[in-house]
Amino acid sequence: MLWSMDLSRRWKMVKKSAAKGKRHGFYSQALNEAERLELEEARGVEGIDEEIAILRVKLRELIVAAPEKFDLHLKLATTIARLVTTHYSITKEQKKSLKEAITKVLTEIAIPLGVKALIR
C-alpha cells in the first residue's frame, strides 16, 4: 500500500497496482490541479530571461517597501547577477563551435569579397 494525496489535499492509501498505472511526476502529489497546469506551462519556457526580469521587479519592490533591509537587497541582487552570468556564459564546446563558424564565414564569404582578416 502507498499513501497518495487526492485533489482535496487529503491523504489516502492506494494499492500499489493502482498507483503504478498512473504516470505522474515526483511532485505531482504535492500540487493541486491548477498548480499542475502551471507546472506544465512552466516546462515549456526556455531560458531564464523571465526569471531575471521578475527578480528585478521584486528587487525594486523590496527597495521601495523596505529600504532598510539592505541585506535582502544584496542577496537578491547577487542572485540576479548569478542568473545573468549563467545566461551569458558559454561552454568551451560552444566557444569552439562559434570560432569555427566565424572562421568559416570569413574564409568562404568575407575573404573572397575582398575583406581582409587575420585568421589563426
N, C-alpha and C positions, 0 to 999 in steps of 0.2 A: 504494500500500500504506500502511496505517496500523498503528500499534502499539496493542495493547489488552492489558489485564491480565485474566487469567482468574481464576476463583474460587480457585484455589490460589496466587494472587498472583504468577504468573509472567507475564512479558511475552511476547507473541507477535504476529506480524504477521498482519493480516487484510486481505482485499481491501476496497477502498473500497465496492464494491457490497454486500458482506456487512455492513459497518458501517452503511451507510445504512439498511438495513432495520430495524435495532434502534433503539428510541427510549429513550434513557437520558439522565439529567441530566448536566450538565457534570462533576460529581464522581463519577459512578457507578463509574467505573473504579478510583477510589481506595478504594472501600468494599467490604467483603465482604457476603455475603447478609444476615447478621444486622444489620449496620450500615445496609444499605439499608432493611430493615424498620423499624428505629428512626427513620430519616430520614422515612419515610412517616408514622409515628406523630407525629413532631415537627411535621410540616407541618399536622397537624390542631389543634394547640394555638394558641389565640388569646390575645393579651395577654402581659404579661411578669410576671405575678404569681408563677408558679412559679420563674422565674429569680431574682427578687428574694428569694424565700424560701430557695432553695438557697444563694445567696450569703451570706445572713445566717447560715445554719447553718455554712457554711465559714469565715466570719469568726470565729464563736465557737470552732470547732475550732482555727483558727490561733492565736487568742489563748491558748488553753489549751496547745497544743503548743509554741508558740514565742512566749512573751510578750515576748521581747527584740526581735523583728522588727517594731518599730513602723512602719517604712516600708511594709512589706507590709500591715499592718493599715490604715494610712491610705489606701493605694491601693485596697484592697478596699472600704473604707467610702466612698471617693469614687465608685467605680463604682456602688455601691448607691445613693448619693444621686442620681447622674445618671439611673439607671433609674427611681427613684421620681419624679423631676422629669419625666421623659419620660412616665411613666404618667399623671400627673395634669395634664399640660399640654394645653390645647385650642387649636385654631386660631382665627383671627379669625372664620372662617365658622361654626365651632361655637358661638362666643360669641354671634354674631348670631342664629343659629338658636335658641339657648337663650333669649335675651332675647325673641325673637318668641313663643316657646312660652309663656313666663311671662306676657307681656302678654296673650296670647290667653286664658289661664286666668283671669287677673284680670278682663278685660273681659267674658268670656262666663259666668263662674261666680261668682267672688268678689263682684264689684260688684252683680250682680242679687240676691245673697243678703244684701246689706247690709254686706259687709265693705268698709271704706273703705281705699283705697290711692291712692298717688300714682303715676301712670303718666306717663312722659315720652315 
